[in-house]
Structure formats: structure tokens, C-alpha cells
């Protein structure tokens, strides 16, 4: 920083619109406690440094920028006399972090009136106590309001997800209950059949053969693969005919179960060669119960595994026992979100995952990224359903330079050009009254840009809308745990 201290002229600073209503005595105090400095082209202060001074430009050109990932993005450039920046919230004291929220540089020799932050706070409290209270109320009120609205938006999303999760959990749970009831019945019949076998004239060798066949049958059932409907129908006919030829009554009822278990006539012939012909019908009936119980236990296992998978996805989505900020695999987050939203996607939406799983992890707040995925997936699904036809949602990951890309592409009607610049504005929505708050994209933008120092972009034409989330692979040194939905102090974003 190359600055030259110059005399403070009360008349000159009094001509600045910020100070034009002050008395000569007040202007004298400003000159006594502040100073005029002339800066050569270059930086004046940097984002994240302690906010020690309040700057008002007398003449020159000033540029403000914000850090996004590794880049400094220009947000304002002006030569308007009297614009101000710097320690804007000094009057709030230690209730907010007193650091510069942007970087300022000058592009030509520029003069500023410079007032130390504490002096700025003192004159605000002494000269404008009512204004200071009003500004304080506006600052904290806006921040609290935004936080409350953000929490409501998250609760609405959570309620919608909970309803979908309940539906998803109900299906496998009901299937497990049905299978358990049927299994109890089959085991009862098996016990009855076992009782009949033990009371019969079966030799020890015959019983040993039955048990061996039962073990081999159970092993074969566990390795069964699904057949096409045509293949299954042909095999059912073959097995039914074989059973009829070998004196097994009502073989047409047994055949579908054997086909589902992956059994065929070759296997039945092996059974017939192992046991005496006199006990073959009883052996087939006994093995039928074995097959049914194995299939039912497989159904119960599949159902409970599905329940476990859904609970795991819900836990991953909510990030319940995880650190708030850590390195994450975005694919795990995407998969958990998509699983949670599967019921909401519905039959009209075909989901395609185009992942580059070789991508490294990124530092992130995973629970909040899941909220971003939820908003973007939900919007894409609604856009597709709005067409009345089936459509495709493609979720793609890739690397773009030093950032990770997550892209959500839908085949909906697109975002009209006239509203494209407004979709990230708070409370802007095209949904009917009661169906949207207009905060989903605003909150998503804040999470991605403010919290993760990334970017959220949209490109849209009818039939091809793409929301692109870009996340940096490195964490800026000033990373904080501030709530991502808090309102950024607008007075520090650009010179006023």
C-alpha cells in the first residue's frame, strides 16, 4: 500500500454528499480525527483483513472485488466523487466480525478522506444516535428474517422429503410383513411334512439323500438369475410336463415356484436318480416347501436391505453424525439426495447419472450442498412434469480447471429469457401461489457462492436447461462457519 498523507480541507470534505449537512465544528472534528491520503495505483485494503478505516473517495477511480475460489471477481468500478467503503459496520462493534468484506484498489492516483473505524463508530453514535439504532435494527432484522425464512424453506423441503421417505419405507416394510406371514405358513407345512416323512417307511439312507438334496436346492436358489417372461413360460411348461410324467400331482402349481428358484428338468432328473421312485412325489413336495421358504427369506432380506439403504440415505442426506465442514465425495451426496427424492421424481422423469467417479473430494458443508441438490432436482422434475410428457433429468459431474462441476440438465420447457436474470432473486417464483416460496434458488446461490466460494450458473433453451454448480477444490484461508442463508451486508458490497 503506497499512500501519502495530505492536509485535510474542511471545505473540500464538506462538499462530499456524505458530509454536506455537517456543521463547521463537526467538519473540524472529522479533519482532526481523520486524514486525507493519496494512493498510487494498486491495492488499498484486502478482503478478510481487519477493518480499520472508513474511506470516502475525493477524486480518482476505485474498484471493489470479491474473492471467489482463487479468483478476485470485480463487483464495482466507479469514479463518482463521494462514494464510500471500508469499515461500514464499525458502529455495530464486536457483534459482527470487523473485517473487510471485499478488496479495494485504485487504478489511478486517488485521494480519500480516511477515518479510523473507532472514530467512525463514535461519530455515528454521538451525532446520529437514532440513525445508528435504525441501521442496527435493519442490519440484524434483515439477517434474522433471512435466517428464519431459510429455516422455513429447509423445513418445507424436509417435510416433503419425509413424506416421500415414508412412502418409500412403507413398500419394503409391507413386503417384509407379507413375506414373514407367508414364511410362517410354509414352515408350518414343512414341519407337518417332516412329521409325515418320519412316520413313513423311509430308510436312513433315503432321509440322508433328501437332506442332501435339500441343501443343494437351497444353494441353487441363492444363485438363481431372472429369466425373460418367454423363457420362464417355456420352462414352466417343461417342468409341469416332467412332474406329470413322474406321478407328481398338480405339478402346474409347483412349476412356477421351481422356475423362480432357477430349477429345471435336469435338476429334477438328478433328484429322481437320487431317491426311490416310490418316495419321489413326497420328496418333490418337501423340496417345494424348501424352495418357497428360501424365496421368502430372500424377499425379506431384500426388503430389509432396502429399508436399511433408505435409512442410510436419510442419514447421509441429513449428515447427522458428521462434521459440518469436511472433504466430501459429491457422488455420495448426490446419490443420497436422488434416493430421497425418488418418489417425487415420479414415472415421468427418467434419471440419468453421468458421473466421473475419478474426481477428487472437495471441501464442503455437505448438509447444505444436499439442500442445493434438492432444490435443483425438484425444480428440474417440476419443469419436466409441466410439459405433460416424459422427460430426462441428467446429473453430470466433471472437472473444469481447478473446480468441480455438478450439472443438472432437464428436458423441460426452459427458463424464458426475460426472467433468466431474476430467478436467483429472493421471493421470485413462477410457481402458482402456495406451491413455491421463491427462495430455493436464492438459498442455493448463497450456499454455493457465499458459503463455498463457488459459482451457480444457468443456461437454458427449450428442451435443454442446465444448472451448473462449480465448487473449488481449495478452501479460502478466511473460511468461516457463518450461516449461508444470512444476508450479506449490502452496504459493503459496492461503494455508495
C-alpha positions as CSV (number, residue, x, y, z in Angstrom):
1,X,0.0,0.0,0.0
2,X,1.6,3.3,-1.2
3,X,-0.2,6.2,0.5
4,X,0.8,9.9,1.0
5,X,-0.9,11.8,3.9
6,X,-2.1,15.3,2.8
7,X,-3.8,18.2,4.6
8,X,-7.5,17.9,5.4
9,X,-9.5,20.8,4.0
10,X,-12.8,21.2,5.9
11,X,-14.4,22.9,2.9
12,X,-13.4,20.1,0.5
13,X,-14.7,17.3,2.6
14,X,-17.8,19.3,3.4
15,X,-18.5,19.3,-0.4
16,X,-18.9,15.5,-0.4
17,X,-22.5,14.5,-0.3
18,X,-22.0,12.3,2.8
19,X,-20.8,15.3,4.9
20,X,-22.6,18.2,3.2
21,X,-25.1,18.7,6.1
22,X,-22.5,18.7,8.9
23,X,-21.6,21.9,10.9
24,X,-18.2,23.6,10.7
25,X,-17.5,22.2,14.1
26,X,-18.3,18.6,13.0
27,X,-16.2,19.0,9.9
28,X,-13.4,20.3,12.1
29,X,-13.6,17.1,14.2
30,X,-13.5,14.9,11.1
31,X,-10.3,16.6,10.0
32,X,-8.8,16.4,13.4
33,X,-9.6,12.6,13.8
34,X,-9.2,11.6,10.2
35,X,-6.9,12.4,7.4
36,X,-6.7,12.8,3.6
37,X,-4.5,10.2,1.8
38,X,-3.4,9.9,-1.8
39,X,-2.9,6.4,-3.1
40,X,-1.0,5.4,-6.2
41,X,-2.5,2.7,-8.5
42,X,-2.7,-0.5,-6.5
43,X,-4.4,-2.1,-3.5
44,X,-5.9,-0.1,-0.7
45,X,-7.1,-3.0,1.5
46,X,-7.8,-6.7,1.0
47,X,-10.8,-8.8,1.8
48,X,-10.6,-10.6,5.2
49,X,-8.2,-8.2,6.8
50,X,-9.2,-6.3,10.0
51,X,-11.5,-3.4,9.0
52,X,-9.5,-0.4,10.5
53,X,-10.7,2.5,8.3
54,X,-13.7,4.1,6.6
55,X,-12.9,5.5,3.2
56,X,-14.6,8.3,1.2
57,X,-13.3,9.0,-2.2
58,X,-12.5,12.6,-3.0
59,X,-11.2,12.1,-6.6
60,X,-9.9,9.2,-8.7
61,X,-11.2,5.7,-9.7
62,X,-11.9,2.9,-7.3
63,X,-12.5,-0.9,-7.9
64,X,-14.1,-3.3,-5.5
65,X,-13.8,-7.1,-5.8
66,X,-14.8,-10.2,-4.0
67,X,-12.8,-13.5,-3.8
68,X,-14.4,-16.5,-5.5
69,X,-12.3,-19.6,-5.1
70,X,-8.8,-18.5,-6.2
71,X,-10.1,-15.6,-8.3
72,X,-10.9,-11.9,-7.4
73,X,-14.1,-11.0,-9.2
74,X,-14.7,-7.3,-9.8
75,X,-18.1,-6.2,-8.4
76,X,-17.9,-2.4,-8.9
77,X,-15.8,0.2,-10.6
78,X,-16.6,3.9,-10.3
79,X,-15.2,7.4,-10.5
80,X,-18.1,9.1,-8.7
81,X,-16.9,11.6,-6.1
82,X,-18.1,10.8,-2.6
83,X,-18.5,7.0,-2.8
84,X,-17.5,5.2,0.4
85,X,-16.4,1.8,1.5
86,X,-14.4,0.1,4.2
87,X,-15.3,-0.3,7.9
88,X,-19.0,0.0,7.2
89,X,-20.3,-1.8,10.3
90,X,-17.9,-0.3,12.8
91,X,-20.8,1.2,14.8
92,X,-22.0,-2.4,15.5
93,X,-18.9,-3.2,17.5
94,X,-17.9,-6.7,18.2
95,X,-21.4,-8.1,17.5
96,X,-20.3,-8.7,13.9
97,X,-16.8,-9.6,12.5
98,X,-15.0,-6.3,11.9
99,X,-13.2,-7.4,8.7
100,X,-13.2,-6.0,5.2
101,X,-15.8,-7.9,3.2
102,X,-14.3,-7.0,-0.1
103,X,-11.0,-5.8,-1.6
104,X,-10.4,-2.3,-2.8
105,X,-7.8,-0.9,-5.3
106,X,-7.4,2.2,-7.3
107,X,-6.5,2.4,-11.0
108,X,-5.1,5.9,-11.0
109,X,-3.8,8.3,-8.3
110,X,-6.8,8.7,-6.0
111,X,-7.4,10.7,-2.9
112,X,-9.6,9.5,0.0
113,X,-10.8,11.0,3.2
114,X,-9.8,8.3,5.7
115,X,-11.5,8.0,9.1
116,X,-10.3,5.3,11.7
117,X,-13.0,2.7,12.4
118,X,-13.4,3.7,16.1
119,X,-13.8,7.4,15.2
120,X,-16.4,6.5,12.6
121,X,-18.3,4.4,15.3
122,X,-18.0,7.3,17.8
123,X,-19.4,10.0,15.5
124,X,-22.2,7.7,14.4
125,X,-23.3,7.1,18.0
126,X,-22.9,10.7,19.1
127,X,-24.2,12.6,16.0
128,X,-26.7,10.2,14.7
129,X,-27.9,8.0,17.6
130,X,-31.4,7.5,16.1
131,X,-30.0,6.7,12.7
132,X,-27.4,4.3,14.3
133,X,-30.3,2.4,16.1
134,X,-32.3,2.3,12.9
135,X,-29.4,0.9,10.9
136,X,-28.6,-1.6,13.6
137,X,-32.2,-2.8,13.6
138,X,-32.3,-3.0,9.8
139,X,-29.0,-5.0,9.7
140,X,-29.9,-7.5,12.4
141,X,-33.5,-7.6,11.4
142,X,-32.7,-8.4,7.8
143,X,-30.2,-11.1,8.9
144,X,-32.7,-12.7,11.3
145,X,-35.5,-12.5,8.8
146,X,-33.4,-14.2,6.2
147,X,-32.3,-16.9,8.6
148,X,-35.9,-17.6,9.7
149,X,-37.0,-17.7,6.0
150,X,-34.1,-20.0,5.2
151,X,-35.0,-22.3,8.1
152,X,-38.7,-22.4,6.9
153,X,-37.5,-23.3,3.4
154,X,-35.4,-26.1,4.8
155,X,-38.3,-27.4,7.0
156,X,-40.6,-27.3,3.9
157,X,-38.1,-29.4,2.0
158,X,-37.6,-31.7,4.9
159,X,-41.4,-32.2,5.3
160,X,-41.7,-33.0,1.6
161,X,-38.8,-35.4,1.8
162,X,-40.2,-37.0,4.9
163,X,-43.4,-37.8,3.1
164,X,-41.6,-39.3,0.2
165,X,-39.3,-41.3,2.6
166,X,-42.3,-42.6,4.5
167,X,-43.8,-43.8,1.2
168,X,-40.6,-45.4,0.2
169,X,-40.1,-47.1,3.5
170,X,-43.7,-48.4,3.6
171,X,-43.3,-50.5,0.4
172,X,-40.4,-52.7,1.6
173,X,-41.8,-52.8,5.1
174,X,-45.2,-54.1,3.9
175,X,-43.4,-56.6,1.7
176,X,-41.4,-57.9,4.6
177,X,-44.5,-58.3,6.7
178,X,-46.3,-60.2,3.9
179,X,-43.3,-62.4,3.3
180,X,-42.9,-63.1,7.1
181,X,-46.6,-64.2,7.3
182,X,-46.2,-66.5,4.3
183,X,-42.9,-67.9,5.6
184,X,-44.6,-68.8,8.9
185,X,-47.3,-70.7,7.0
186,X,-44.7,-72.5,4.8
187,X,-42.6,-73.5,7.8
188,X,-45.7,-74.9,9.5
189,X,-46.4,-77.0,6.4
190,X,-42.8,-78.1,6.3
191,X,-43.0,-79.3,9.9
192,X,-46.1,-81.2,9.1
193,X,-44.5,-82.8,6.0
194,X,-41.4,-83.7,8.1
195,X,-43.7,-85.4,10.6
196,X,-45.3,-87.5,7.8
197,X,-41.8,-88.4,6.4
198,X,-40.5,-89.5,9.8
199,X,-43.6,-91.7,10.3
200,X,-43.2,-93.3,6.9
201,X,-41.1,-96.2,5.7
202,X,-38.2,-94.1,4.6
203,X,-34.8,-95.7,5.2
204,X,-32.0,-93.7,6.9
205,X,-30.2,-93.6,3.5
206,X,-33.3,-92.1,1.8
207,X,-33.6,-89.5,4.5
208,X,-29.9,-88.6,4.2
209,X,-30.4,-88.2,0.4
210,X,-33.4,-85.9,1.0
211,X,-31.4,-83.7,3.3
212,X,-28.5,-83.6,0.9
213,X,-30.9,-82.6,-2.0
214,X,-32.4,-80.0,0.2
215,X,-29.0,-78.4,0.9
216,X,-28.1,-78.4,-2.8
217,X,-31.5,-77.0,-3.7
218,X,-31.2,-74.1,-1.1
219,X,-27.7,-73.3,-2.6
220,X,-29.1,-73.3,-6.1
221,X,-32.0,-71.0,-5.1
222,X,-29.5,-68.4,-3.7
223,X,-27.7,-68.3,-7.1
224,X,-30.9,-68.1,-9.3
225,X,-31.0,-65.5,-12.1
226,X,-34.1,-64.0,-13.5
227,X,-35.4,-65.2,-16.9
228,X,-37.3,-63.3,-19.5
229,X,-41.1,-63.8,-19.5
230,X,-40.9,-66.0,-22.6
231,X,-38.1,-68.2,-21.2
232,X,-39.9,-68.5,-17.8
233,X,-43.1,-69.6,-19.6
234,X,-41.3,-72.3,-21.6
235,X,-39.5,-73.6,-18.6
236,X,-42.8,-73.8,-16.6
237,X,-44.3,-76.0,-19.3
238,X,-41.2,-78.2,-19.4
239,X,-41.3,-78.7,-15.6
240,X,-45.0,-79.2,-15.4
241,X,-44.8,-81.9,-18.1
242,X,-41.9,-83.6,-16.3
243,X,-43.8,-83.6,-13.0
244,X,-46.9,-85.1,-14.6
245,X,-44.8,-87.8,-16.3
246,X,-43.3,-88.8,-12.9
247,X,-46.6,-89.0,-11.0
248,X,-46.4,-85.7,-9.1
249,X,-50.0,-84.4,-8.7
250,X,-50.8,-80.7,-9.5
251,X,-47.3,-80.1,-10.9
252,X,-48.6,-77.0,-12.7
253,X,-48.9,-75.3,-9.3
254,X,-45.3,-76.2,-8.3
255,X,-43.7,-75.4,-11.6
256,X,-43.7,-71.5,-11.3
257,X,-42.0,-71.7,-7.9
258,X,-39.3,-74.0,-9.3
259,X,-38.7,-71.7,-12.2
260,X,-38.4,-68.7,-10.0
261,X,-35.8,-70.6,-7.9
262,X,-33.7,-71.3,-11.1
263,X,-34.5,-75.0,-11.2
264,X,-35.1,-77.0,-14.4
265,X,-35.8,-80.6,-15.6
266,X,-32.1,-81.5,-15.4
267,X,-32.2,-80.8,-11.7
268,X,-35.4,-82.7,-11.3
269,X,-33.8,-85.7,-13.1
270,X,-30.9,-85.6,-10.6
271,X,-33.4,-85.7,-7.8
272,X,-35.2,-88.6,-9.4
273,X,-31.9,-90.5,-9.7
274,X,-31.1,-89.9,-6.1
275,X,-34.3,-91.2,-4.4
276,X,-36.5,-94.2,-4.9
277,X,-39.4,-93.7,-7.3
278,X,-41.9,-94.5,-4.5
279,X,-40.9,-91.5,-2.5
280,X,-40.3,-89.1,-5.4
281,X,-43.7,-87.3,-5.1
282,X,-43.1,-86.7,-1.4
283,X,-39.6,-85.6,-2.0
284,X,-40.7,-83.1,-4.6
285,X,-43.3,-81.7,-2.3
286,X,-40.8,-81.5,0.5
287,X,-38.4,-79.6,-1.7
288,X,-41.1,-77.3,-2.9
289,X,-41.5,-76.1,0.7
290,X,-37.7,-75.7,0.9
291,X,-37.7,-73.6,-2.3
292,X,-40.7,-71.4,-1.1
293,X,-39.0,-70.7,2.3
294,X,-35.7,-69.8,0.6
295,X,-37.5,-67.4,-1.8
296,X,-39.5,-65.8,1.1
297,X,-36.3,-65.4,3.1
298,X,-34.7,-63.8,0.1
299,X,-37.7,-61.4,-0.2
300,X,-37.4,-60.5,3.5
301,X,-33.7,-59.9,3.1
302,X,-34.2,-57.7,0.0
303,X,-36.9,-55.7,1.8
304,X,-35.0,-55.1,5.0
305,X,-31.9,-54.2,2.9
306,X,-34.0,-51.7,1.1
307,X,-35.1,-50.2,4.4
308,X,-31.5,-50.1,5.6
309,X,-30.5,-48.4,2.4
310,X,-33.2,-45.8,2.7
311,X,-32.3,-45.1,6.4
312,X,-28.7,-44.8,5.4
313,X,-29.5,-42.4,2.6
314,X,-31.6,-40.3,5.0
315,X,-28.7,-40.2,7.5
316,X,-26.3,-39.3,4.7
317,X,-28.7,-36.6,3.4
318,X,-29.1,-35.0,6.9
319,X,-25.4,-35.6,7.7
320,X,-26.4,-36.4,11.3
321,X,-23.1,-37.5,12.9
322,X,-20.8,-35.8,10.5
323,X,-18.5,-32.8,10.9
324,X,-20.2,-29.6,9.4
325,X,-17.3,-29.0,7.1
326,X,-15.1,-31.7,5.7
327,X,-13.8,-33.2,2.4
328,X,-16.7,-35.0,0.7
329,X,-17.3,-37.2,-2.4
330,X,-20.1,-35.3,-4.1
331,X,-21.3,-38.5,-5.7
332,X,-22.3,-39.9,-2.3
333,X,-24.2,-36.7,-1.6
334,X,-25.9,-36.8,-5.0
335,X,-26.9,-40.4,-4.6
336,X,-28.4,-39.9,-1.2
337,X,-30.4,-36.9,-2.4
338,X,-31.7,-38.7,-5.5
339,X,-32.7,-41.7,-3.5
340,X,-34.6,-39.5,-1.0
341,X,-36.3,-37.7,-3.9
342,X,-37.0,-40.9,-6.0
343,X,-40.7,-40.8,-5.0
344,X,-41.0,-37.2,-6.0
345,X,-39.5,-37.7,-9.4
346,X,-42.3,-40.0,-10.5
347,X,-42.7,-42.1,-13.6
348,X,-42.5,-39.0,-16.0
349,X,-38.9,-38.3,-15.1
350,X,-36.1,-40.6,-16.4
351,X,-33.0,-40.2,-14.3
352,X,-29.5,-40.5,-15.9
353,X,-26.3,-40.3,-13.8
354,X,-23.3,-39.3,-15.8
355,X,-20.6,-39.3,-13.1
356,X,-16.9,-39.0,-13.3
357,X,-16.1,-41.0,-10.2
358,X,-12.4,-40.3,-10.6
359,X,-12.9,-36.8,-9.3
360,X,-11.2,-36.0,-6.0
361,X,-13.2,-34.9,-2.9
362,X,-13.9,-31.2,-2.3
363,X,-14.0,-29.3,1.0
364,X,-17.7,-28.5,1.6
365,X,-20.6,-28.3,4.0
366,X,-22.3,-31.5,2.9
367,X,-25.7,-31.0,4.6
368,X,-26.0,-27.6,2.8
369,X,-24.9,-29.0,-0.5
370,X,-27.6,-31.6,-0.2
371,X,-30.1,-28.7,0.2
372,X,-28.8,-27.3,-3.1
373,X,-29.1,-30.7,-4.9
374,X,-32.7,-31.0,-3.5
375,X,-33.7,-27.6,-4.8
376,X,-32.2,-28.1,-8.3
377,X,-33.6,-31.6,-8.7
378,X,-37.0,-30.6,-7.5
379,X,-37.1,-27.7,-9.9
380,X,-36.0,-29.9,-12.8
381,X,-38.6,-32.5,-12.1
382,X,-41.4,-29.9,-11.9
383,X,-40.2,-28.4,-15.2
384,X,-40.4,-31.8,-16.9
385,X,-43.8,-32.6,-15.4
386,X,-45.1,-29.2,-16.6
387,X,-44.7,-30.4,-20.2
388,X,-47.2,-33.2,-19.7
389,X,-44.8,-35.6,-21.3
390,X,-41.9,-37.8,-20.2
391,X,-38.5,-36.2,-19.9
392,X,-35.0,-36.8,-18.8
393,X,-33.0,-35.4,-15.9
394,X,-29.3,-35.9,-16.3
395,X,-26.9,-35.3,-13.3
396,X,-23.4,-34.9,-14.5
397,X,-20.1,-34.4,-12.7
398,X,-16.8,-33.3,-14.3
399,X,-13.7,-31.3,-13.7
400,X,-13.4,-27.7,-15.0
401,X,-10.0,-26.3,-14.3
402,X,-9.5,-26.1,-10.5
403,X,-13.2,-26.6,-9.8
404,X,-15.6,-29.5,-9.7
405,X,-18.7,-29.2,-11.9
406,X,-22.1,-30.7,-10.9
407,X,-24.6,-30.1,-13.7
408,X,-28.4,-30.7,-13.6
409,X,-29.8,-30.9,-17.1
410,X,-33.6,-31.3,-17.8
411,X,-35.6,-31.5,-21.0
412,X,-38.3,-29.2,-19.7
413,X,-39.7,-26.1,-21.4
414,X,-36.7,-23.9,-20.4
415,X,-36.3,-20.6,-18.5
416,X,-37.7,-17.7,-20.5
417,X,-35.0,-15.1,-21.4
418,X,-37.0,-12.3,-19.8
419,X,-36.8,-13.8,-16.3
420,X,-33.5,-15.5,-16.5
421,X,-31.7,-12.7,-14.7
422,X,-34.3,-12.8,-11.9
423,X,-34.5,-16.5,-11.0
424,X,-31.9,-16.2,-8.2
425,X,-33.7,-13.2,-6.6
426,X,-35.3,-13.7,-3.2
427,X,-39.1,-14.5,-3.4
428,X,-39.1,-14.7,-7.2
429,X,-41.1,-17.7,-8.4
430,X,-43.1,-18.8,-11.4
431,X,-45.0,-21.4,-9.5
432,X,-48.7,-21.0,-8.5
433,X,-49.5,-19.3,-5.2
434,X,-48.9,-21.8,-2.4
435,X,-46.6,-24.0,-4.3
436,X,-43.3,-22.1,-4.0
437,X,-41.6,-19.5,-1.8
438,X,-39.2,-18.2,-4.4
439,X,-36.3,-18.9,-2.1
440,X,-35.0,-22.2,-3.3
441,X,-32.6,-20.8,-5.9
442,X,-31.8,-17.8,-3.8
443,X,-30.7,-20.0,-0.9
444,X,-28.9,-22.3,-3.3
445,X,-27.0,-19.4,-4.7
446,X,-26.0,-18.2,-1.2
447,X,-24.8,-21.7,-0.2
448,X,-22.7,-22.2,-3.3
449,X,-21.4,-18.7,-3.8
450,X,-21.2,-17.2,-0.3
451,X,-20.5,-20.4,1.7
452,X,-18.4,-22.4,-0.7
453,X,-16.9,-19.6,-2.8
454,X,-18.2,-21.4,-5.9
455,X,-20.5,-20.4,-8.7
456,X,-24.1,-21.2,-9.7
457,X,-25.0,-20.7,-13.4
458,X,-27.9,-21.4,-15.7
459,X,-28.0,-22.0,-19.4
460,X,-31.4,-22.6,-20.9
461,X,-33.2,-23.2,-24.2
462,X,-36.4,-25.1,-24.7
463,X,-35.7,-28.8,-24.1
464,X,-32.3,-28.2,-22.6
465,X,-31.9,-26.3,-19.3
466,X,-28.7,-26.7,-17.3
467,X,-28.0,-25.5,-13.8
468,X,-24.2,-25.7,-13.2
469,X,-22.7,-25.8,-9.7
470,X,-18.9,-25.1,-9.7
471,X,-17.1,-25.9,-6.4
472,X,-13.4,-25.0,-5.8
473,X,-11.0,-27.8,-4.7
474,X,-9.3,-25.4,-2.2
475,X,-10.7,-23.6,0.8
476,X,-10.1,-19.8,1.1
477,X,-8.0,-19.0,4.1
478,X,-10.7,-16.9,5.7
479,X,-13.3,-19.8,5.7
480,X,-15.9,-19.3,8.4
481,X,-18.9,-21.2,9.8
482,X,-21.4,-18.4,9.1
483,X,-24.9,-19.4,8.2
484,X,-25.0,-19.5,4.4
485,X,-28.5,-18.0,4.3
486,X,-27.7,-15.0,6.3
487,X,-28.0,-11.7,4.4
488,X,-24.7,-10.3,3.3
489,X,-24.3,-6.7,4.4
490,X,-25.2,-4.9,1.1
491,X,-23.6,-1.7,2.1
492,X,-20.2,-3.3,1.9
493,X,-20.8,-4.9,-1.5
494,X,-20.2,-1.7,-3.5
495,X,-19.4,1.9,-3.0
496,X,-22.4,4.0,-2.1
